[in-house]
């Protein structure tokens, strides 16, 4: 970021306003009920208008448990009024396990109501559930497991609900409560096809108490939940800083969750970035934009799927940047700030610029670069959607979705403001780039790609010398790195059509030949060393047949659906690579060796996706 732009943004951006907006949105959404979601969406809409954005829209989406965007089936609307759970047997006085007014996270998102007046039921363990043919109207204590892993079995065996003490933070915060958000799979949320189920979330300390009681004998609880699932609405809010071109850089932040850091601060950051850039353009302190900057606030994954389902939106979108979770304190989480790149399967040259700017603007803070994937709101880098994505965020560590996040000390407001200013400067640099800027970006891209390759070359040499990698392993990784680098170079030409990427590509080819020549190995017939699963995979060439990943698997009957986690792999399914080659790409991308068990499951998953039209396989 040049110094004049840095100073202009520092002068205009108001950290106190960012914090105020965050607190306002979080206060509306703390109970994560749909009855207030229209209010938070309207608030963001009005703030965008006050910020001076153009084309500000409030778009209503059905929350009906049936409407599907791409392959994201919208859940029904949900509200909760009150909840209670207490041990009543063995005798000796009722022991409350939850306190809803004090801790609304004690009921899972979209928890089903109990009958009016509540119910009394026996409690069994997850182990007992799995050993039983019938749960007999009992509550199932999950014994630290995520409710998602037990939900369908509990329903099938007649359980009335789940009691979860799942918490990644159990060792550091045993008295805190974990927010159970998505607990269906595939997909996050139940739809009309699913049987509603009651689910409580108790702290690990309460889980220990319940476990000790269960070890001594039978336990019965009295449970009450006043909630409702119904057909309602949820909203997307969007506004634009228009550019000379139709193309847009899209900043994304979700709302409709209960925490300041997840993601009220993201929505507030978008609004304050938009206001600051609009003011600087009006003052003449920032050149008019060549490409527009779109601010997009919606429901995580689902609302963004509805937006990017439009072909015109996808065509216009040059880049997406997630602003999720930018204000958690690294001191409290023990984690660095992460600069997440666009996935290697959707390469983008701007990773190199963003990393350089992050080191300049967030200096003194621990930083980590990470190759991208297709998680949460970076799913728009799906090759069928076609939008590179980036994300600078504060890693959550063991604190993920813990009630710790309600504590003031968990938020580092200064860091959140610094990340927002970084993104403001990065976006402004891209959107206003002139011929001189573009030439600097070209030189920086070439330099960055060469430095990255030289760094890996040294690492590979050491790994081979220590016997940790074979020459054949290195050659495979080198080819992957060079292919990724070539894709980044080509993306620069797509961003700035005046750029001729061929000289960069030529230097990448020369560098690749040098790298591979350094690690000679005997020619091997790969077929001779492949397992039976690998040979089967090598005979399958998949091509994507639908828009977006098979997330909810809405085309597949409920009892045939198969939890996947294969999004990163499927993004290499370009109709040219076979499944074994795709597995090798994922291995290079993630650094995790491909095992036969994973590959066999991936093959079964692809066969299922083929059967229902998500994939074509030849």
C-alpha positions in Angstrom: 0.0 0.0 0.0 1.5 3.3 -1.0 2.0 5.9 1.8 -0.5 8.4 0.7 -3.3 5.7 0.6 -2.2 4.4 4.0 -2.4 7.8 5.5 -5.8 8.6 3.9 -7.4 5.4 5.2 -5.9 5.9 8.6 -7.3 9.4 8.7 -10.8 8.4 7.6 -11.4 5.0 9.1 -13.0 5.2 12.6 -12.2 2.3 14.9 -14.7 3.6 17.5 -17.4 3.5 14.9 -16.5 0.0 13.9 -16.8 -1.1 17.6 -20.1 0.6 18.0 -21.6 -1.0 14.9 -20.4 -4.4 16.0 -21.9 -4.0 19.5 -25.2 -2.8 18.0 -25.5 -5.8 15.6 -24.4 -8.3 18.3 -26.9 -7.0 20.8 -29.8 -7.6 18.3 -28.6 -11.1 17.5 -27.4 -12.5 20.8 -30.3 -14.9 21.1 -29.9 -16.0 17.4 -33.7 -16.0 16.8 -35.3 -15.2 13.5 -37.8 -12.8 15.1 -35.0 -10.3 15.4 -33.1 -11.1 12.2 -35.2 -8.7 10.1 -34.1 -6.0 12.6 -30.4 -6.7 12.2 -30.7 -6.9 8.4 -32.6 -3.6 8.4 -29.9 -2.0 10.6 -27.2 -3.0 8.2 -29.3 -1.7 5.3 -29.7 1.7 6.9 -26.1 1.9 7.8 -25.0 1.2 4.2 -27.3 3.9 3.0 -25.9 6.4 5.5 -22.4 5.3 4.5 -23.1 6.7 1.0 -23.2 3.4 -0.9 -25.1 3.0 -4.2 -27.5 0.3 -5.2 -28.3 -0.6 -1.5 -30.7 -3.5 -1.4 -32.5 -5.6 1.2 -33.3 -8.9 -0.4 -35.8 -11.3 1.2 -35.1 -15.0 1.0 -37.5 -17.8 2.1 -36.6 -19.7 5.2 -38.9 -22.6 4.6 -36.9 -25.8 4.9 -37.3 -26.5 1.2 -36.0 -23.8 -1.1 -32.6 -24.8 -2.5 -29.9 -22.4 -3.9 -27.2 -24.3 -5.7 -27.2 -27.3 -3.3 -27.9 -25.4 -0.1 -31.4 -26.1 1.2 -32.6 -23.2 3.3 -33.6 -24.2 6.9 -36.9 -23.1 8.4 -37.1 -20.0 10.6 -36.6 -20.7 14.3 -37.3 -18.9 17.6 -36.9 -19.9 21.2 -38.5 -18.3 24.3 -37.2 -20.3 27.2 -35.6 -23.6 28.2 -34.8 -25.6 31.3 -33.1 -28.9 32.1 -32.6 -30.4 35.6 -31.8 -33.7 37.2 -34.7 -34.9 39.3 -33.6 -38.5 40.0 -31.9 -39.8 41.9 -33.6 -38.0 44.7 -32.0 -35.3 46.8 -33.2 -32.1 45.3 -33.3 -31.0 41.7 -30.0 -30.1 40.1 -30.2 -27.5 37.2 -28.0 -28.3 34.3 -28.8 -25.1 32.2 -29.9 -21.6 32.8 -31.4 -20.2 29.6 -31.8 -16.5 30.7 -28.2 -16.4 31.7 -26.8 -18.5 28.8 -29.0 -18.8 25.7 -26.4 -21.1 24.1 -27.8 -23.9 26.2 -30.1 -24.9 23.4 -28.9 -25.9 20.1 -29.7 -23.8 17.0 -33.1 -25.1 15.7 -33.7 -27.2 18.8 -37.2 -28.7 18.7 -39.7 -27.8 21.4 -40.8 -30.3 24.1 -44.5 -30.9 24.6 -46.1 -28.0 26.6 -45.2 -28.3 30.2 -42.0 -30.2 29.4 -41.2 -33.9 29.8 -39.6 -36.2 32.2 -37.2 -38.8 30.7 -34.4 -41.2 31.6 -30.9 -40.3 30.4 -28.7 -42.9 28.6 -25.2 -42.5 27.3 -24.0 -42.5 23.7 -22.5 -45.9 24.3 -25.8 -47.3 25.5 -27.6 -45.8 22.5 -25.3 -47.6 20.1 -25.8 -50.9 22.0 -29.6 -50.6 22.1 -32.2 -51.5 19.6 -34.6 -48.9 21.1 -33.8 -45.7 23.0 -37.3 -45.8 24.6 -38.0 -42.1 24.8 -34.7 -41.3 26.6 -32.4 -38.4 26.4 -28.9 -39.3 25.1 -25.9 -37.9 26.9 -23.3 -37.4 24.1 -20.2 -38.0 26.2 -18.3 -35.2 24.6 -19.2 -36.1 21.0 -20.7 -33.6 18.6 -24.5 -34.0 18.4 -24.2 -34.3 14.6 -22.6 -37.8 15.0 -25.5 -39.1 17.1 -28.6 -37.3 15.7 -29.8 -39.7 13.1 -29.3 -42.8 15.3 -31.0 -41.1 18.2 -34.1 -40.3 16.0 -34.1 -43.7 14.5 -34.1 -45.4 17.9 -36.8 -43.2 19.4 -34.8 -40.9 21.7 -36.5 -37.7 22.7 -33.4 -35.6 22.6 -29.7 -35.1 23.1 -27.7 -33.6 26.0 -24.3 -32.5 24.7 -21.3 -31.4 26.7 -19.2 -31.1 23.6 -16.6 -28.3 23.9 -13.2 -27.8 22.2 -12.5 -25.5 25.2 -13.2 -28.0 27.9 -9.7 -28.0 29.2 -9.3 -24.3 29.4 -12.9 -23.2 30.1 -14.9 -26.1 31.7 -17.7 -23.8 32.9 -18.3 -22.3 29.5 -21.0 -23.5 27.0 -20.5 -24.5 23.4 -22.9 -23.1 20.8 -24.3 -26.0 18.7 -24.9 -24.4 15.4 -25.0 -26.9 12.4 -25.8 -30.4 13.7 -27.1 -32.1 10.6 -24.9 -33.8 7.9 -24.7 -33.5 5.0 -25.5 -29.8 5.2 -25.6 -27.8 8.4 -29.3 -27.5 9.3 -32.4 -29.7 9.3 -34.9 -29.2 6.5 -38.5 -30.4 6.1 -37.1 -33.9 5.4 -35.6 -34.2 8.9 -37.3 -35.2 12.1 -36.9 -32.3 14.6 -35.1 -33.1 17.8 -34.5 -31.4 21.1 -30.9 -30.8 22.0 -29.3 -29.1 25.0 -25.8 -27.9 25.3 -24.3 -28.1 28.9 -20.9 -27.0 30.1 -18.2 -29.7 30.5 -18.4 -29.2 34.3 -22.1 -30.0 34.2 -21.3 -32.9 31.8 -18.9 -34.3 34.4 -21.6 -34.1 37.1 -24.1 -35.8 34.8 -21.6 -38.5 33.9 -20.8 -39.2 37.6 -24.5 -39.5 38.4 -24.9 -41.9 35.5 -22.0 -44.1 36.7 -23.8 -44.5 40.0 -27.2 -45.5 38.5 -30.3 -44.4 36.7 -30.8 -40.7 36.1 -34.0 -38.9 35.1 -34.3 -35.3 34.0 -37.1 -32.8 33.6 -36.7 -30.9 30.3 -38.6 -28.0 28.8 -38.0 -26.0 25.6 -40.4 -23.4 24.3 -39.3 -23.0 20.7 -40.9 -23.1 17.2 -39.9 -23.9 13.7 -41.9 -22.1 11.0 -41.8 -20.8 7.5 -40.3 -17.3 7.6 -37.7 -15.1 5.9 -34.1 -14.2 6.1 -32.3 -11.4 4.3 -29.3 -10.4 2.2 -28.1 -6.8 2.4 -25.8 -5.4 -0.3 -24.5 -2.1 -1.5 -22.0 -0.9 -4.1 -19.1 1.5 -4.5 -19.5 1.7 -8.3 -16.5 1.5 -10.7 -16.0 2.4 -14.3 -16.3 -1.3 -15.2 -19.0 -3.8 -14.6 -16.6 -6.0 -12.7 -16.7 -6.0 -8.9 -14.6 -7.0 -5.9 -17.0 -8.5 -3.3 -16.5 -8.2 0.4 -18.5 -10.8 2.3 -19.6 -11.0 5.9 -22.4 -13.1 7.5 -24.7 -12.1 10.3 -27.4 -14.2 12.1 -25.0 -15.6 14.7 -24.8 -14.7 18.4 -21.2 -13.5 18.8 -19.5 -10.1 18.4 -16.6 -11.7 16.7 -18.7 -14.2 14.6 -19.6 -12.2 12.8 -21.1 -8.9 13.8 -17.6 -7.4 13.5 -17.4 -8.6 9.9 -20.7 -6.8 8.9 -19.5 -3.7 10.8 -16.2 -3.8 9.0 -17.9 -3.9 5.6 -20.0 -0.9 6.5 -17.0 1.1 7.8 -14.8 0.1 4.9 -17.5 1.2 2.5 -18.1 4.5 4.3 -14.4 5.3 4.5 -13.7 4.6 0.8 -16.8 6.5 -0.3 -15.7 9.5 1.8 -12.2 9.4 0.4 -13.5 9.2 -3.2 -15.8 12.2 -2.5 -12.9 14.2 -1.0 -10.7 13.4 -4.0 -8.2 11.6 -1.7 -8.9 8.3 -3.6 -9.0 8.0 -7.4 -12.4 6.9 -8.9 -12.6 3.1 -8.9 -11.9 1.2 -12.1 -13.8 -1.9 -10.8 -16.6 -1.7 -8.3 -16.5 -2.8 -4.6 -19.6 -4.8 -3.6 -20.5 -5.2 0.1 -22.5 -8.3 0.7 -24.0 -9.3 4.1 -26.1 -12.4 4.4 -26.6 -15.8 6.0 -23.4 -17.8 6.1 -23.1 -20.2 3.1 -26.8 -20.3 2.4 -27.5 -16.7 1.7 -24.3 -16.3 -0.3 -25.3 -19.4 -2.4 -28.5 -17.6 -3.3 -26.6 -14.5 -4.4 -23.9 -16.3 -6.4 -26.4 -18.6 -8.0 -27.0 -15.7 -10.5 -24.8 -16.1 -13.6 -24.5 -12.3 -14.0 -23.2 -12.0 -10.5 -20.6 -14.7 -11.1 -19.5 -13.1 -14.3 -19.0 -9.7 -12.6 -17.2 -11.0 -9.5 -13.5 -10.6 -9.8 -12.6 -11.6 -6.3 -14.3 -12.4 -3.0 -12.8 -11.5 0.4 -14.3 -12.9 3.6 -14.4 -10.7 6.7 -15.5 -13.5 9.1 -14.0 -13.4 12.6 -11.4 -10.6 12.4 -11.3 -9.5 16.0 -10.5 -12.4 18.3 -7.5 -11.8 20.6 -4.5 -13.9 19.6 -3.3 -13.4 23.2 -6.4 -15.3 24.3 -6.6 -17.9 21.6 -2.9 -18.6 21.4 -3.3 -18.5 17.6 -1.7 -16.3 14.9 -3.6 -14.1 12.4 -4.1 -16.2 9.3 -3.7 -14.9 5.7 -5.7 -17.5 3.8 -5.0 -17.6 0.1 -7.3 -18.6 -2.7 -7.3 -22.3 -3.2 -4.6 -23.8 -5.4 -7.4 -25.1 -7.6 -8.6 -21.5 -8.0 -5.2 -19.7 -8.2 -5.0 -15.9 -7.7 -1.9 -13.7 -8.0 -3.2 -11.3 -5.3 -2.2 -13.8 -2.6 1.3 -12.5 -3.0 0.3 -8.9 -2.7 -2.0 -9.5 0.3 0.7 -11.4 2.2 3.2 -8.6 1.6 0.7 -5.9 2.7 -0.3 -8.0 5.8 3.3 -8.1 6.9 3.5 -4.3 6.4 0.2 -3.3 8.0 0.0 -6.0 10.8 3.7 -5.9 11.7 4.6 -7.1 15.1 1.7 -9.5 15.3 2.1 -13.3 14.7 1.1 -14.1 11.1 0.6 -17.4 9.2 0.0 -17.9 5.5 -2.4 -20.8 4.6 -3.4 -22.3 1.3 -7.1 -21.8 0.8 -9.9 -24.3 0.8 -13.6 -24.1 0.3 -14.8 -23.6 3.8 -17.7 -21.4 4.9 -17.8 -18.2 2.7 -14.7 -19.1 0.6 -16.8 -21.8 -1.1 -17.2 -19.3 -3.9 -13.9 -20.5 -5.2 -15.6 -23.7 -6.3 -14.5 -24.0 -10.0 -18.2 -24.0 -11.1 -18.7 -20.6 -9.4 -15.3 -19.3 -10.5 -14.5 -16.6 -8.0 -11.1 -16.5 -6.3 -11.4 -15.9 -2.5 -9.1 -14.7 0.3 -9.6 -14.3 4.0 -7.5 -12.6 6.7 -8.9 -13.7 10.1 -8.1 -14.4 13.7 -7.9 -18.2 14.2 -10.2 -19.5 16.9 -8.2 -22.3 18.3 -9.9 -24.3 21.1 -12.3 -21.3 21.8 -14.5 -22.0 18.7 -18.2 -21.1 19.3 -17.6 -21.0 23.1 -19.5 -18.7 25.4 -16.0 -17.4 26.1 -16.6 -15.2 23.0 -19.1 -13.2 25.0 -16.4 -12.0 27.2 -15.0 -8.5 26.6 -11.3 -9.6 26.8 -11.8 -12.1 23.9 -12.1 -9.2 21.5 -9.1 -7.3 20.2 -10.8 -4.3 18.8 -7.5 -2.7 17.7 -6.6 -5.8 15.7 -10.0 -5.9 14.1 -9.7 -2.3 13.0 -6.2 -3.0 11.6 -7.4 -6.0 9.6 -10.3 -3.9 8.3 -7.9 -1.1 7.3 -5.6 -3.6 5.6 -8.5 -4.9 3.5 -9.7 -1.4 2.7 -6.2 -0.6 1.4 -5.8 -3.8 -0.5 -9.2 -3.4 -2.2 -8.5 0.2 -3.0 -5.1 -0.7 -4.5 -6.7 -3.3 -6.8 -9.7 -1.2 -7.7 -7.8 2.0 -8.6 -4.7 0.5 -10.2 -3.2 2.5 -13.1 -0.7 1.4 -15.7 2.3 2.0 -13.3 0.6 0.0 -10.5 -0.2 -2.9 -12.8 3.5 -3.1 -13.9 4.5 -3.1 -10.2 2.0 -5.9 -9.6 3.5 -7.9 -12.5 7.0 -7.5 -11.2 5.9 -8.4 -7.6 4.1 -11.5 -8.9 7.1 -12.8 -10.7 9.4 -12.0 -7.8 7.0 -13.7 -5.3 6.6 -16.8 -7.4 10.4 -17.2 -7.8 11.1 -16.6 -4.1 8.4 -19.1 -3.1 9.9 -21.7 -5.4 13.5 -21.1 -4.2 12.3 -21.4 -0.6 10.6 -24.7 -1.3 13.7 -25.9 -3.2 15.8 -25.4 -0.1 13.2 -27.3 2.0 13.0 -30.1 -0.4 16.8 -30.5 -0.5 16.9 -30.8 3.3 14.0 -33.2 3.4 15.7 -35.5 0.7 19.0 -35.4 2.6 17.3 -36.4 5.8 15.4 -39.2 4.1 12.0 -37.6 4.8 11.1 -37.2 1.1 12.1 -39.2 -2.0 13.2 -37.5 -5.2 10.0 -38.8 -6.8 8.0 -37.0 -4.0 9.8 -33.8 -4.6 9.3 -33.9 -8.3 5.6 -34.4 -7.8 5.4 -31.4 -5.3 7.5 -29.3 -7.7 5.2 -29.9 -10.6 2.2 -29.0 -8.4 3.9 -25.8 -7.2 4.7 -24.7 -10.7 1.2 -25.4 -12.0 -0.1 -23.3 -9.1 2.3 -20.5 -10.0 1.4 -20.6 -13.6 -2.3 -20.3 -12.7 -1.5 -17.3 -10.5 0.3 -15.7 -13.4 -2.6 -16.3 -15.7 -5.0 -14.8 -13.1 -3.0 -11.6 -13.2 -3.8 -11.3 -16.9 -7.5 -11.9 -16.2 -7.5 -9.2 -13.5 -5.6 -6.7 -15.8 -6.1 -7.6 -19.4 -3.3 -5.4 -20.5 -0.8 -7.7 -18.8 1.0 -10.2 -21.0 1.6 -13.3 -18.8 3.7 -15.2 -21.3 7.1 -13.9 -20.1 6.2 -14.9 -16.5 5.0 -18.3 -17.7 8.2 -18.8 -19.7 10.3 -18.1 -16.6 8.2 -20.5 -14.5 8.8 -23.2 -17.1 12.6 -22.6 -17.0 12.5 -22.6 -13.2 10.6 -25.8 -13.2 13.0 -27.6 -15.5 15.9 -26.5 -13.1 14.0 -27.7 -10.0 13.1 -31.1 -11.4 16.6 -31.7 -12.8 18.0 -31.2 -9.3 16.1 -34.2 -8.0 16.6 -37.0 -10.6 15.0 -40.4 -10.1 14.7 -43.7 -12.0 11.6 -43.9 -14.2 9.0 -46.0 -12.5 5.8 -47.4 -13.8 3.2 -45.9 -11.4 0.9 -48.9 -12.1 3.3 -51.3 -10.5 3.2 -49.5 -7.2 -0.5 -48.5 -7.0 -2.9 -50.2 -4.6 -6.1 -51.7 -5.9 -8.0 -48.6 -4.7 -5.5 -46.3 -6.5 -5.8 -48.4 -9.7 -9.6 -48.1 -9.5 -9.3 -44.3 -8.9 -7.0 -44.0 -11.9 -9.7 -45.4 -14.1 -12.3 -42.8 -13.1 -12.3 -39.3 -14.7 -15.0 -37.1 -13.0 -16.5 -33.9 -14.3 -18.7 -31.6 -12.3 -22.3 -31.5 -13.6 -24.0 -29.0 -11.2 -23.4 -25.5 -10.0 -21.8 -25.6 -6.5 -20.7 -28.5 -4.3 -23.1 -31.3 -3.2 -23.6 -29.6 0.2 -27.1 -30.6 1.3 -27.2 -33.4 -1.2 -30.8 -32.3 -1.9 -31.0 -34.6 -5.0 -30.3 -37.7 -2.9 -32.9 -39.5 -0.7 -32.2 -38.8 3.0 -31.3 -42.3 3.9 -28.7 -42.6 1.1 -26.8 -39.3 1.7 -23.2 -39.6 2.6 -21.2 -37.1 4.7 -18.3 -36.0 2.5 -15.7 -33.4 3.3 -14.5 -33.8 -0.2 -15.0 -30.3 -1.5 -11.3 -29.6 -1.8 -10.8 -32.8 -3.8 -13.8 -32.2 -6.1 -12.5 -28.8 -7.0 -9.8 -30.5 -9.0 -12.4 -32.5 -11.0 -12.0 -30.6 -14.3 -12.9 -33.5 -16.6 -9.2 -34.2 -17.4 -7.8 -35.5 -14.1 -8.6 -39.0 -12.9 -9.4 -39.6 -9.2 -5.9 -40.8 -8.4 -4.4 -37.6 -9.9 -7.0 -35.6 -7.9 -5.9 -37.4 -4.8 -2.3 -36.5 -5.5 -3.3 -32.8 -6.0 -5.0 -32.8 -2.6 -1.9 -34.4 -1.0 0.3 -31.7 -2.4 -2.1 -29.0 -1.5 -2.7 -30.1 2.1 0.5 -31.9 3.0 -1.5 -34.9 4.2 -0.6 -38.2 2.6 -3.4 -40.0 0.8 -4.4 -43.2 2.5 -6.3 -46.1 0.9 -9.2 -45.8 3.4 -9.7 -42.1 2.3 -9.4 -43.0 -1.3 -11.9 -45.9 -1.0 -14.4 -43.6 0.7 -13.8 -40.9 -2.0 -14.5 -43.5 -4.7 -17.8 -44.5 -3.0 -18.8 -40.8 -2.6 -18.1 -40.1 -6.3 -20.1 -43.1 -7.4 -23.0 -41.8 -5.3 -22.7 -38.3 -6.7 -22.6 -39.7 -10.2 -25.8 -41.7 -9.6 -27.7 -38.5 -8.7 -26.3 -36.2 -11.3 -23.7 -34.2 -9.4 -20.9 -35.8 -11.3 -20.3 -37.3 -14.7 -17.6 -40.1 -14.7 -15.9 -41.6 -17.7 
